[in-house]
């Protein structure tokens, strides 16, 4: 058996591959918001396909605040959990609609 130490290299990739269509759709939504229209965007998909990377690139391209709500598949789901997280991030955690019974 070889007892040579092994090295692990962690690389941060700063570009998206094959996500131009999705990125353009997000940027178009941001432009609609800037013109006075409201919007909600749902980014969904399997683990590791680049959802967070896509949102990070969009965040870096536009100067508009946005909030993220997450569903945690490894825990007991909280009713309206992602919406509660979004509301808290936007400073509206005490919305009556979220405080009412589920």
C-alpha positions in Angstrom: 0.0 0.0 0.0 1.3 3.5 -0.9 1.4 5.9 2.1 1.9 9.0 0.1 -0.2 12.0 1.2 -2.9 13.0 -1.2 -3.9 16.5 -2.0 -7.4 17.9 -2.5 -7.9 21.0 -4.5 -11.0 23.1 -4.2 -11.7 25.4 -7.1 -14.3 28.2 -7.1 -15.9 28.5 -10.5 -17.0 32.1 -11.3 -19.0 31.4 -14.5 -22.1 29.5 -15.3 -22.3 26.8 -18.0 -25.4 26.5 -20.1 -27.5 28.8 -18.0 -27.8 31.8 -20.3 -31.5 31.3 -21.0 -32.3 31.1 -17.2 -30.1 34.1 -16.4 -31.7 36.2 -19.1 -35.2 35.3 -17.8 -34.1 36.4 -14.3 -32.7 39.7 -15.6 -35.9 40.3 -17.6 -37.9 39.8 -14.4 -35.6 42.3 -12.6 -36.2 44.9 -15.3 -40.0 44.4 -14.9 -39.6 45.0 -11.2 -37.6 48.1 -11.9 -40.5 49.4 -14.0 -42.9 49.0 -11.2 -44.2 45.5 -11.6 -44.0 43.0 -8.7 -42.6 39.5 -9.2 -41.9 36.3 -7.5 -39.4 33.8 -9.0 -39.2 30.1 -8.1 -35.9 28.4 -8.8 -36.4 24.7 -8.4 -34.4 21.6 -9.3 -32.3 18.8 -8.0 -29.4 19.1 -5.7 -26.2 20.3 -7.3 -27.6 21.6 -10.6 -26.6 25.2 -10.0 -29.6 27.0 -8.5 -27.5 28.9 -5.9 -24.8 29.7 -8.4 -27.4 31.1 -10.8 -28.9 33.3 -8.2 -25.4 34.5 -7.1 -24.5 35.5 -10.6 -27.8 37.4 -11.0 -27.3 39.1 -7.6 -23.8 40.3 -8.8 -25.2 41.5 -12.2 -28.1 43.6 -10.8 -28.3 46.1 -8.0 -31.7 45.2 -6.6 -32.3 43.4 -3.3 -33.8 40.0 -3.4 -34.6 37.4 -0.8 -34.3 33.6 -0.8 -36.5 31.0 0.9 -35.4 27.4 1.0 -37.0 24.1 1.5 -34.9 21.7 3.7 -35.5 18.1 2.5 -33.7 16.6 5.5 -35.9 18.1 8.3 -39.5 18.0 9.2 -41.2 20.6 6.9 -42.5 23.7 8.5 -45.8 24.9 7.1 -45.1 27.9 4.9 -41.4 27.7 5.9 -39.9 29.2 2.7 -42.5 32.0 2.7 -41.8 32.7 6.4 -38.1 32.9 5.6 -38.7 35.3 2.7 -40.9 37.5 4.8 -38.3 37.6 7.6 -35.6 38.5 5.1 -37.7 41.4 3.8 -38.5 42.7 7.2 -42.1 41.5 7.2 -41.9 38.5 9.5 -45.0 39.6 11.4 -47.3 39.6 8.4 -50.9 38.7 9.6 -51.2 36.2 6.7 -48.3 34.2 8.0 -49.2 34.5 11.7 -52.7 33.0 11.1 -53.3 29.3 11.3 -52.0 27.2 8.6 
